[in-house]
Amino acid sequence: MSRGFMIAGTHSGVGKTTVSLGLMGVLSKKYKVQPFKVGPDYIDTAYHRYVTGNFSCNLDLYMLGEENLKDLFYKNASKADISIIEGVMGLYDGIDTTSFGSSSQIAKILNVPVVLIVDASSMAASVSALIMGYMNYDKDVKIKGVILNKVGSERHYSLLEEAIKGDLGIEVFGYLPKDVKLELPERHLGLLPVYEAREINKKFERLYSYIKKYIDIEKMMNLTIKLPDLGRTEEEKLEKSKGVKIGYAYDEAFNFYYKESLETFNEMGAELIPFSPLQDENLPEGICGLYIGGGFPEVFEMRLSENKKMLNSIKEAVKKGMPVYAECGGLMYLSKAIKDLEGNTFEMVGVYNFEVVMTKRLQRFGYVEAEVISDNALFKKGEKLKGHEFHHSVIEGSSQNASYVVHKPGREESWQCGFVYKNCFATYVHINLYTYKEAVKRFVDKCEAYS
């Protein structure tokens, strides 16, 4: 039996990310910790990697499907001493009013024990009623214990522990005291990206000291998950590189990538070469394709705009027919310009003849389905895919014909997205390429042909 568990919360903002990062960081000093995150989140997974030194994997049922999700989890968990899954939202919150894709559903699919994080501020015996509701809502979810957050004092914790153990008979693994210095910096997409967070190490050291002092880590290490027999000698069989080098944008402005998406490029015979649109003046030598993921180009718009050599380098490569795939932040970067909330305009690559305008509210948020209505660098007309959108910007001005018709699951409203120019394709829709290996193979083949 392998060791591992899920950290889930009663609701968003309860402290599950703080607890997860604290446990991951402390345990990583002694064990190989494999982090996971339920849902499509990019930012939390970057924090996971920061504290463990290991890439985190997204367990997103909607985008991966059950078999891919299990395969991804078991493959990575089998290589670690302990696996820690950070949940999403509240334990039972999924798409709309259902539990589809929720932390609880993932816990059942993977048969992992759950540690429930509870905001215990201003509560005593009532904490038992709250936890009992979560335990009884779906008895197939194995809630094995709780960690209490925002506890007022040691005396307060003693009262809470006595109530929970007496009423429910489950483990109380410990608590975190109420301390504003533990709060992680936030922005409109959730946490401030770890690359921008100042003095984050001081916060983590304080958090680690609390984890070691107030939480019984050894008791939690007894929580186990059952992994299928994957075979100790069986290694992943990846195709040897075809000599195809693909550059991918990776710096403070662009860092929204799924680990498994990057690995899929390797599996299909490509070597990924990182470059920085912020700092580098030219694209890496010898590349024959580009992958520009999401991020926050609007935060770094002036620096990106001032790096004219990189802007020109990318534009010339696109004009020559180099295959390019860009998601969300990548689409913004390839536009004519980004206009900020004050009306200032910052010139971008200019592959597309539209501007991207920042707004004060979310324009698209959540899971989407897309039907391909014209071929692009990855997909063929008639194919369908699942992804998600999360952006505050809109497109203004003329645009090329769209390659996608997009809609939210179960909704009639639809819109067009995904723009093609020669072999370049840019879209607001984020997808997990682990699910679309044939599409990645097509893209790599196009790159090979271009070379």
C-alpha positions as CSV (number, residue, x, y, z in Angstrom):
1,M,0.0,0.0,0.0
2,S,1.3,3.4,-0.9
3,R,0.9,6.4,1.4
4,G,-1.3,9.3,0.3
5,F,-4.4,11.3,1.0
6,M,-6.6,14.2,-0.2
7,I,-6.8,17.5,1.5
8,A,-10.3,18.8,0.9
9,G,-12.2,21.7,2.4
10,T,-15.8,22.4,3.6
11,H,-15.8,25.4,1.2
12,S,-13.5,27.6,-0.8
13,G,-11.2,29.8,1.2
14,V,-11.2,27.4,4.2
15,G,-7.4,27.0,4.1
16,K,-6.9,23.8,2.1
17,T,-4.2,25.3,-0.1
18,T,-2.3,26.6,3.0
19,V,-2.5,23.2,4.7
20,S,-1.6,21.3,1.6
21,L,1.5,23.5,0.9
22,G,2.6,23.2,4.5
23,L,2.3,19.5,4.6
24,M,4.0,19.1,1.1
25,G,6.8,21.4,2.1
26,V,7.5,19.7,5.5
27,L,7.3,16.2,4.2
28,S,9.5,17.0,1.1
29,K,12.4,17.5,3.5
30,K,12.3,13.8,4.2
31,Y,10.3,12.1,1.5
32,K,9.7,12.3,-2.2
33,V,6.3,13.9,-2.3
34,Q,4.1,13.8,-5.5
35,P,1.6,16.7,-5.5
36,F,-1.7,16.6,-7.3
37,K,-4.5,19.2,-7.8
38,V,-8.2,18.5,-8.5
39,G,-9.5,20.7,-11.3
40,P,-7.9,22.9,-14.0
41,D,-5.9,25.2,-11.7
42,Y,-2.4,26.3,-12.9
43,I,-1.4,28.6,-10.1
44,D,-1.8,26.2,-7.1
45,T,0.2,23.6,-9.0
46,A,3.1,26.0,-9.5
47,Y,3.1,26.5,-5.7
48,H,3.1,22.7,-5.3
49,R,6.2,22.5,-7.4
50,Y,7.9,25.3,-5.6
51,V,7.6,23.6,-2.2
52,T,8.2,20.0,-3.3
53,G,10.6,20.4,-6.2
54,N,8.3,18.1,-8.2
55,F,5.8,19.0,-10.9
56,S,2.2,18.7,-9.8
57,C,-0.4,16.9,-11.9
58,N,-4.0,18.1,-12.5
59,L,-6.7,15.6,-11.8
60,D,-9.5,17.1,-13.9
61,L,-12.3,14.6,-14.6
62,Y,-14.0,16.8,-17.1
63,M,-11.0,17.3,-19.3
64,L,-9.2,14.0,-18.8
65,G,-12.0,11.5,-18.5
66,E,-11.9,8.7,-15.8
67,E,-9.5,6.4,-17.4
68,N,-6.9,9.1,-18.3
69,L,-7.3,10.5,-14.8
70,K,-6.6,7.2,-13.1
71,D,-3.7,6.4,-15.4
72,L,-2.1,9.8,-14.7
73,F,-2.6,9.4,-11.0
74,Y,-1.3,5.9,-10.6
75,K,1.6,6.4,-12.9
76,N,2.9,9.4,-10.9
77,A,1.9,8.2,-7.4
78,S,3.8,4.9,-7.9
79,K,7.1,6.8,-8.2
80,A,6.7,8.7,-4.9
81,D,6.9,8.0,-1.2
82,I,3.7,9.9,-0.5
83,S,1.1,11.5,-2.7
84,I,-0.9,14.6,-1.6
85,I,-3.9,15.7,-3.5
86,E,-5.2,19.2,-3.0
87,G,-9.0,19.4,-3.6
88,V,-11.0,22.1,-5.2
89,M,-13.7,24.3,-3.8
90,G,-15.9,22.5,-1.2
91,L,-15.6,18.7,-0.9
92,Y,-18.8,18.1,-2.9
93,D,-18.8,21.1,-5.3
94,G,-18.6,20.1,-8.9
95,I,-20.1,21.4,-12.2
96,D,-23.1,23.6,-11.4
97,T,-25.2,22.0,-8.7
98,T,-23.8,18.5,-9.2
99,S,-20.7,16.8,-7.7
100,F,-19.3,15.9,-11.1
101,G,-15.6,16.5,-11.1
102,S,-15.6,17.4,-7.4
103,S,-13.0,16.4,-4.9
104,S,-15.4,13.8,-3.5
105,Q,-15.8,12.2,-6.8
106,I,-12.1,12.0,-7.5
107,A,-11.5,10.6,-4.0
108,K,-14.0,7.8,-4.8
109,I,-12.6,7.1,-8.2
110,L,-9.0,6.8,-6.8
111,N,-10.1,5.2,-3.5
112,V,-8.1,7.8,-1.5
113,P,-8.7,8.8,2.2
114,V,-9.8,12.4,2.8
115,V,-8.6,14.8,5.4
116,L,-11.2,17.6,5.8
117,I,-10.1,21.1,6.5
118,V,-12.6,23.0,8.7
119,D,-12.7,26.7,9.5
120,A,-13.3,26.4,13.3
121,S,-13.3,30.1,14.2
122,S,-16.1,31.0,16.5
123,M,-17.2,27.4,17.0
124,A,-17.3,24.8,19.7
125,A,-19.7,21.8,19.7
126,S,-21.2,23.0,16.5
127,V,-18.1,21.8,14.7
128,S,-19.3,18.3,15.1
129,A,-22.6,19.0,13.4
130,L,-20.8,20.6,10.5
131,I,-18.4,17.6,10.1
132,M,-21.2,15.1,10.6
133,G,-23.0,16.6,7.6
134,Y,-20.0,16.1,5.4
135,M,-19.5,12.5,6.6
136,N,-23.2,11.6,6.0
137,Y,-23.7,13.4,2.7
138,D,-22.0,10.6,0.9
139,K,-20.8,7.7,3.0
140,D,-18.7,6.3,0.2
141,V,-16.3,9.2,0.6
142,K,-13.7,8.1,3.2
143,I,-13.3,11.1,5.5
144,K,-10.6,9.7,7.8
145,G,-9.9,12.8,9.9
146,V,-9.9,16.6,10.1
147,I,-7.6,19.5,10.5
148,L,-9.0,22.6,12.1
149,N,-8.0,26.0,10.8
150,K,-8.1,29.5,12.4
151,V,-8.3,28.1,15.9
152,G,-8.2,30.8,18.6
153,S,-6.1,29.2,21.2
154,E,-4.9,25.8,22.6
155,R,-7.9,25.8,24.9
156,H,-10.2,26.4,22.0
157,Y,-8.6,23.5,20.2
158,S,-9.0,21.2,23.2
159,L,-12.7,21.9,23.2
160,L,-13.1,21.3,19.5
161,E,-11.0,18.0,19.6
162,E,-13.1,16.8,22.6
163,A,-16.3,17.4,20.8
164,I,-15.3,15.8,17.5
165,K,-13.8,12.7,19.0
166,G,-16.7,12.3,21.4
167,D,-19.4,12.9,18.8
168,L,-17.9,11.4,15.7
169,G,-15.0,9.1,16.7
170,I,-12.7,10.3,13.8
171,E,-9.2,11.5,14.0
172,V,-8.3,15.1,14.6
173,F,-4.9,15.5,13.2
174,G,-4.3,18.9,14.6
175,Y,-4.9,22.6,13.8
176,L,-3.5,25.9,12.6
177,P,-3.9,29.0,14.8
178,K,-5.5,32.1,13.3
179,D,-2.6,34.1,11.9
180,V,-2.9,36.7,9.1
181,K,0.8,36.2,8.3
182,L,0.0,32.8,7.0
183,E,-2.3,34.2,4.3
184,L,-1.0,33.8,0.8
185,P,-1.2,36.9,-1.6
186,E,-4.1,36.8,-4.0
187,R,-5.2,38.3,-7.3
188,H,-8.2,38.0,-9.6
189,L,-7.5,34.4,-10.6
190,G,-6.9,33.2,-7.1
191,L,-3.4,33.1,-5.6
192,L,-0.8,35.5,-6.8
193,P,1.5,33.4,-9.0
194,V,4.5,32.1,-7.0
195,Y,6.9,33.8,-9.5
196,E,5.5,37.2,-8.4
197,A,5.0,36.6,-4.7
198,R,7.5,38.6,-2.6
199,E,9.1,37.2,0.6
200,I,7.1,34.0,0.0
201,N,9.9,31.9,1.7
202,K,9.3,33.8,5.0
203,K,5.6,32.8,4.9
204,F,6.5,29.2,4.1
205,E,9.0,28.9,6.9
206,R,6.4,30.3,9.3
207,L,3.9,27.9,7.9
208,Y,6.2,24.9,8.2
209,S,7.0,25.7,11.8
210,Y,3.2,25.7,12.6
211,I,2.7,22.4,10.7
212,K,5.4,20.7,12.7
213,K,4.2,22.2,16.0
214,Y,0.4,21.8,15.7
215,I,-0.3,18.8,13.3
216,D,0.5,15.2,13.9
217,I,2.2,14.4,10.6
218,E,3.3,10.9,11.6
219,K,-0.3,9.9,12.2
220,M,-1.3,11.3,8.8
221,M,1.5,9.2,7.2
222,N,-0.4,6.1,8.1
223,L,-3.2,7.0,5.6
224,T,-2.8,4.8,2.6
225,I,-4.0,4.4,-0.9
226,K,-4.1,1.1,-2.9
227,L,-2.2,1.3,-6.2
228,P,-2.7,-1.2,-9.0
229,D,0.3,-3.4,-9.8
230,L,2.0,-1.4,-12.5
231,G,5.1,-3.6,-12.6
232,R,8.4,-2.4,-11.2
233,T,10.5,-2.9,-14.3
234,E,8.0,-1.4,-16.8
235,E,9.1,2.0,-17.9
236,E,7.1,4.4,-19.9
237,K,7.7,3.7,-23.6
238,L,8.2,7.0,-25.3
239,E,9.1,7.4,-29.0
240,K,12.6,8.6,-29.5
241,S,12.9,12.2,-30.5
242,K,12.5,12.8,-34.2
243,G,14.9,15.7,-33.9
244,V,11.9,18.1,-33.7
245,K,12.7,21.0,-31.4
246,I,9.7,23.1,-30.3
247,G,10.2,26.3,-28.3
248,Y,7.8,27.0,-25.4
249,A,7.4,30.3,-23.7
250,Y,8.3,30.0,-20.0
251,D,8.8,32.9,-17.7
252,E,6.9,35.1,-15.3
253,A,4.4,36.1,-18.0
254,F,3.8,32.7,-19.5
255,N,3.8,29.6,-17.2
256,F,0.3,28.0,-17.4
257,Y,1.2,24.5,-18.6
258,Y,0.0,21.1,-17.6
259,K,2.9,18.8,-16.8
260,E,1.2,16.1,-18.7
261,S,0.8,18.3,-21.8
262,L,4.5,19.0,-21.9
263,E,5.2,15.2,-21.5
264,T,2.8,14.5,-24.4
265,F,5.0,16.5,-26.7
266,N,8.0,14.4,-25.6
267,E,6.0,11.3,-26.1
268,M,5.3,12.3,-29.6
269,G,8.9,12.8,-30.4
270,A,9.5,16.5,-29.7
271,E,12.1,18.1,-27.6
272,L,10.8,21.2,-25.8
273,I,13.1,24.2,-25.5
274,P,12.1,26.9,-23.0
275,F,12.5,30.6,-23.9
276,S,11.5,33.9,-22.3
277,P,9.5,36.4,-24.3
278,L,10.4,38.9,-21.5
279,Q,14.2,38.5,-21.5
280,D,15.3,36.7,-24.7
281,E,15.9,38.7,-27.8
282,N,15.4,35.9,-30.3
283,L,13.7,32.5,-30.5
284,P,15.9,29.5,-29.7
285,E,18.1,28.3,-32.6
286,G,17.0,25.2,-34.4
287,I,13.3,25.2,-33.4
288,C,10.6,24.4,-35.9
289,G,7.5,25.1,-33.8
290,L,6.2,27.2,-30.9
291,Y,3.9,26.6,-27.9
292,I,2.9,29.7,-26.1
293,G,0.8,28.8,-23.0
294,G,-1.3,31.0,-20.7
295,G,-0.3,33.4,-18.0
296,F,-0.5,37.1,-17.2
297,P,0.9,39.0,-20.2
298,E,-1.3,41.9,-19.1
299,V,0.8,42.3,-15.9
300,F,4.0,42.4,-18.0
301,E,2.6,44.2,-21.0
302,M,5.2,47.1,-21.0
303,R,8.2,44.7,-20.8
304,L,6.8,42.4,-23.5
305,S,6.0,45.4,-25.7
306,E,9.5,46.9,-25.3
307,N,11.2,43.6,-26.3
308,K,10.9,44.4,-30.0
309,K,13.5,41.9,-31.1
310,M,11.5,39.0,-29.7
311,L,8.2,40.4,-31.1
312,N,9.7,40.6,-34.6
313,S,11.4,37.2,-34.2
314,I,8.1,35.5,-33.5
315,K,6.2,37.4,-36.2
316,E,8.8,36.5,-38.9
317,A,8.7,32.8,-37.8
318,V,4.9,32.8,-38.2
319,K,5.0,34.5,-41.6
320,K,7.4,31.8,-42.8
321,G,4.9,29.2,-41.8
322,M,6.3,27.9,-38.5
323,P,3.6,25.9,-36.6
324,V,2.4,27.8,-33.5
325,Y,-0.1,26.8,-30.8
326,A,-1.1,29.5,-28.3
327,E,-3.6,29.4,-25.4
328,C,-5.2,32.4,-23.7
329,G,-2.2,34.5,-22.6
330,G,-0.5,33.3,-25.8
331,L,-3.4,34.5,-27.9
332,M,-3.2,37.9,-26.2
333,Y,0.6,38.0,-26.9
334,L,0.0,37.3,-30.6
335,S,-2.6,40.0,-31.0
336,K,-1.9,43.5,-32.4
337,A,-1.9,45.0,-29.0
338,I,-3.1,44.8,-25.4
339,K,-5.1,47.7,-24.0
340,D,-5.2,48.1,-20.2
341,L,-8.0,49.4,-18.0
342,E,-6.7,53.0,-18.3
343,G,-6.8,52.8,-22.1
344,N,-3.1,52.6,-22.6
345,T,-2.1,50.4,-25.6
346,F,0.9,48.1,-25.7
347,E,2.1,46.7,-29.0
348,M,2.3,42.9,-29.2
349,V,3.5,40.5,-31.9
350,G,0.8,41.4,-34.4
351,V,0.1,38.1,-36.0
352,Y,-3.6,38.8,-35.7
353,N,-5.3,42.1,-36.6
354,F,-7.3,42.5,-33.4
355,E,-6.6,44.1,-30.1
356,V,-7.1,42.5,-26.7
357,V,-8.9,44.8,-24.2
358,M,-8.7,44.3,-20.4
359,T,-12.0,44.6,-18.5
360,K,-12.8,44.8,-14.8
361,R,-14.8,41.6,-14.7
362,L,-14.5,38.0,-15.8
363,Q,-15.6,37.6,-19.4
364,R,-15.5,33.8,-19.6
365,F,-15.1,31.4,-16.7
366,G,-15.4,27.7,-16.3
367,Y,-15.5,24.5,-18.4
368,V,-16.4,24.7,-22.1
369,E,-16.9,22.4,-25.1
370,A,-15.6,23.3,-28.5
371,E,-16.5,22.0,-31.9
372,V,-13.9,22.4,-34.6
373,I,-15.5,24.1,-37.7
374,S,-12.3,24.4,-39.7
375,D,-8.9,22.7,-39.5
376,N,-6.2,24.2,-37.4
377,A,-2.6,23.3,-36.3
378,L,-3.9,20.5,-34.0
379,F,-7.5,19.6,-34.8
380,K,-9.5,18.7,-37.8
381,K,-12.9,19.9,-38.8
382,G,-15.7,18.0,-37.0
383,E,-13.6,17.0,-33.9
384,K,-14.8,18.0,-30.5
385,L,-12.9,18.8,-27.3
386,K,-13.3,19.8,-23.7
387,G,-11.4,22.6,-22.0
388,H,-11.9,25.7,-19.8
389,E,-11.7,29.5,-20.1
390,F,-10.8,32.0,-17.5
391,H,-10.0,35.6,-18.6
392,H,-10.8,39.2,-18.0
393,S,-10.1,40.4,-21.6
394,V,-12.1,40.6,-24.8
395,I,-11.2,40.8,-28.4
396,E,-11.9,44.1,-30.3
397,G,-11.4,44.9,-34.0
398,S,-11.5,42.7,-37.0
399,S,-10.4,39.1,-36.7
400,Q,-9.7,36.1,-38.9
401,N,-12.4,33.4,-39.3
402,A,-12.7,31.3,-36.1
403,S,-11.9,27.6,-36.0
404,Y,-14.0,26.8,-32.9
405,V,-17.6,27.1,-31.9
406,V,-17.5,27.2,-28.1
407,H,-20.3,26.7,-25.5
408,K,-20.6,25.8,-21.8
409,P,-21.7,22.2,-21.1
410,G,-25.5,21.9,-21.2
411,R,-26.0,25.6,-22.3
412,E,-27.3,26.8,-25.7
413,E,-25.3,30.0,-25.7
414,S,-22.3,29.7,-28.0
415,W,-19.5,31.9,-29.3
416,Q,-16.6,31.6,-31.8
417,C,-13.0,31.4,-30.8
418,G,-9.7,30.0,-32.1
419,F,-8.0,31.9,-34.9
420,V,-5.8,30.6,-37.7
421,Y,-3.1,32.4,-39.6
422,K,-1.0,30.1,-41.9
423,N,0.2,27.4,-39.4
424,C,-0.5,29.5,-36.3
425,F,-3.4,28.8,-34.1
426,A,-4.4,30.8,-31.0
427,T,-7.4,30.4,-28.7
428,Y,-8.8,31.4,-25.3
429,V,-9.6,27.8,-24.6
430,H,-7.2,25.9,-22.4
431,I,-7.0,22.1,-22.9
432,N,-5.1,19.2,-21.4
433,L,-3.1,17.8,-24.3
434,Y,-2.8,14.5,-22.5
435,T,-6.3,13.8,-23.7
436,Y,-5.5,14.7,-27.3
437,K,-2.3,12.8,-28.2
438,E,-3.3,12.4,-31.8
439,A,-3.7,16.2,-32.1
440,V,-0.2,16.7,-30.5
441,K,1.2,14.2,-33.0
442,R,-0.3,16.2,-35.9
443,F,1.3,19.3,-34.6
444,V,4.7,17.6,-34.1
445,D,4.4,16.2,-37.7
446,K,3.7,19.7,-39.0
447,C,6.8,21.0,-37.2
448,E,8.9,18.2,-38.6
449,A,7.6,19.0,-42.1
450,Y,8.4,22.6,-41.6
451,S,11.9,21.8,-40.5
